[in-house]
C-alpha cells in the first residue's frame, strides 16, 4: 500500500534559509521512493515548485484540508514554537493521524537561550505537550538526537541527515585567482551564525591576497551591526557584505570561493556546509555543527566556537596552497555524494515511515535506528 504523507511547514521562501530547500527536497525524495506526498504550508510557497514534480503543494486552513480528504497516513511536521506547528499537533490528535516532528535545530541549547522568556512561556503552554504527543522525532544529527533525550523525550528518534543537491556544470565557475582568493560566508546574517567571531578572527590575521565575502539575508537589522564592526576593526576594505544569493548565483558564489566559513554557535545540520562541499569548496566550521568529519575526511576544519580557534583555522587555511585546497574540496565532494544524496535519504525516510506505521498497527512504537534504516 502506498503511504500518504503530508509534510507541514510554516513557509517556503528562499529567505527562510535551509528548510526552504531541505523540506521540499526531502518530500521529492520520499515521493521518488514510492510515497504519495503533499506539502502543506501556512502561507503560499515562494519557491519554484516545478522543481519538485512529484509533490503536491497546498496552502490554507489545515483542518479544512483534512476534512475534505484524503486523510494522510502520516503528518511530518517541520519546526517548533510556531502557531502552525501547534495547529498540526492539534489536527494530529483530533484526526488520530500519526505524527513525526523534525525540530530543525530549534531545540538546540543556543536556540533555547535565544528569546528565552518567550520560549519558556510557549514551552509550558503547549510546546512540551505537543512534542511529547508526537509518535516519533526526527533528528538530522546525532547531537540533535542526544538533545531530545536531555529534554526528556522518550519516544523513538529517527536520525537521518539532510540530503544535498549538487550544482550543475553550468552553475560552477573557476576559483578566484591565486593573487586574490576568497573566503565565503553564505547564510542568514543572524547572531547565531557567529559572524562577529569571524570578523574578529579575520582582523587578527588580515591574510594577504584574500578577501572575505559575507552573503545573506539580513535578519532584524543585524547586517548594520556587522558592517559597523568591520569598519571599527579596520577590515572593511577586505570584507564585502552582500544580500542573499539563491539558485545559480548561490552555486557560483560557492564554487568560486577557495574556502567556505560557517562559524556558527548552533546547527542541527548546516546545509550550506554540505552544499559548499558539493561545490568542491573546503570548509571551516565549528564543533557546534555536526561536521567533525571534515577533519577525518581531510575536507576542512572543525574547531571550537571562539575567536582563538577560528583564527587558528583561518590562518592554516589561508596559508594552504590553492591546489591543496582544491584537493580538499574534491574529497568533500566525494564524501557528500557517497553519504548525503537525496536518493539515499529518501529511501531511508520511506523505510522509517513504513516501520512506524507497521509497529503502530501492532500496538508498538518502534522505528528503525540509523543503522537499521540505512
ZIRANOR-V122955 format. One record per run of one state. SS is the DSSP state (helix for helix, strand for strand, loop for the rest). FROM is the first residue (numbers start at 0). TO is the last residue. If there is no record, write none. Layout:
# ZIRANOR-V122955
ss->SS from->FROM to->TO
ss->SS from->FROM to->TO
This chain:
# ZIRANOR-V122955
ss->loop from->0 to->2
ss->strand from->3 to->8
ss->loop from->9 to->11
ss->strand from->12 to->12
ss->helix from->13 to->15
ss->loop from->16 to->17
ss->helix from->18 to->31
ss->loop from->32 to->34
ss->strand from->35 to->40
ss->loop from->41 to->44
ss->strand from->45 to->45
ss->loop from->46 to->47
ss->helix from->48 to->50
ss->loop from->51 to->53
ss->strand from->54 to->58
ss->loop from->59 to->60
ss->helix from->61 to->67
ss->loop from->68 to->72
ss->strand from->73 to->77
ss->loop from->78 to->81
ss->helix from->82 to->94
ss->loop from->95 to->96
ss->strand from->97 to->101
ss->loop from->102 to->107
ss->helix from->108 to->112
ss->loop from->113 to->114
ss->helix from->115 to->131
ss->loop from->132 to->134
ss->strand from->135 to->138
ss->loop from->139 to->140
ss->helix from->141 to->149
ss->loop from->150 to->155
ss->strand from->156 to->158
ss->loop from->159 to->162
ss->strand from->163 to->163
ss->loop from->164 to->167
ss->helix from->168 to->170
ss->loop from->171 to->179
ss->strand from->180 to->185
ss->loop from->186 to->187
ss->strand from->188 to->188
ss->loop from->189 to->189
ss->helix from->190 to->192
ss->loop from->193 to->193
ss->helix from->194 to->204
ss->loop from->205 to->208
ss->strand from->209 to->214
ss->loop from->215 to->216
ss->strand from->217 to->217
ss->loop from->218 to->220
ss->helix from->221 to->232
ss->loop from->233 to->237
ss->strand from->238 to->241
ss->loop from->242 to->245
ss->helix from->246 to->255
ss->loop from->256 to->257
ss->strand from->258 to->261
ss->loop from->262 to->269
ss->helix from->270 to->277
ss->loop from->278 to->281
ss->strand from->282 to->285
ss->loop from->286 to->291
ss->helix from->292 to->295
ss->loop from->296 to->298
ss->strand from->299 to->302
ss->loop from->303 to->305
ss->helix from->306 to->317
ss->loop from->318 to->320
ss->helix from->321 to->338
ss->loop from->339 to->339
ss->strand from->340 to->340
ss->helix from->341 to->360
ss->loop from->361 to->368
ss->helix from->369 to->372
ss->loop from->373 to->373
